[in-house]
């Protein structure tokens, strides 16, 4: 009986048991229904290479280029072997050699640093018709030390169009990559 009286008094005065009851009521109010929003987990599982989740996924307009493009790397004045860029629709730059198509092994480069992505975009011709043209773009994957295009830092997570003879740098690496269209056809 004394225990019951004490519990009643605590409830009347706002004691321990009253707090427990209030907490239970608050919990009921805070409970949410199911959350059907996209979590990204499914996309993450389908967007992996050799068990490593990629930081980007190819856009629907991704295409392999028909023109022959090459990347000419330079370290200072020394020319390094050229890299053909017309064999796939995207090239990942980064330190993670499991997933990077073009390894950038400098310590200031991120594991997944940037992507050179080929995209089919609408282009107006000289006779005012709209045609699809596959063009190169660079996408910085929120790297710590940045991606540089012709000496200017590229904004994170935005596709920036590349042109013939553009120069790319990644992080604080001294390597420069010059993009060249070897077909000799300049952009429209």
SULJOTA-V299908 format. One record per backbone hydrogen bond with DSSP energy under -1.0 kcal/mol. CO is the residue of the C=O (numbers start at 1). NH is the residue of the N-H. Records with the same first field share a line. If there is no record, write none. Layout:
# SULJOTA-V299908
CO: NH / NH
This chain:
# SULJOTA-V299908
1: 5
2: 6
3: 7
4: 8
5: 9
6: 10
7: 11
8: 12
9: 13
10: 15
15: 19
16: 20
17: 21
18: 22
19: 23
20: 24
21: 25
22: 26
23: 27
24: 28
25: 29
26: 30
27: 31
40: 44
41: 45
42: 46
43: 47
47: 54
49: 52
52: 49
59: 62
61: 120
68: 182
69: 85
70: 180
71: 83
72: 178
73: 80
74: 176
75: 78
78: 75
83: 71
89: 118
91: 116
92: 101 / 102
93: 113 / 114
94: 104
95: 97
96: 99 / 100
102: 94
106: 109
110: 95
111: 96
113: 141
114: 93
115: 139
116: 91
117: 137
118: 63
119: 135
121: 133
123: 131
125: 128
129: 125
131: 123
133: 121
135: 119
136: 162
137: 117
138: 160
139: 115
140: 157
146: 171
147: 154
148: 169
149: 152
152: 149
160: 138
163: 166
166: 179
167: 150
168: 177
169: 148
170: 173
176: 74
177: 168
178: 72
179: 165
180: 70
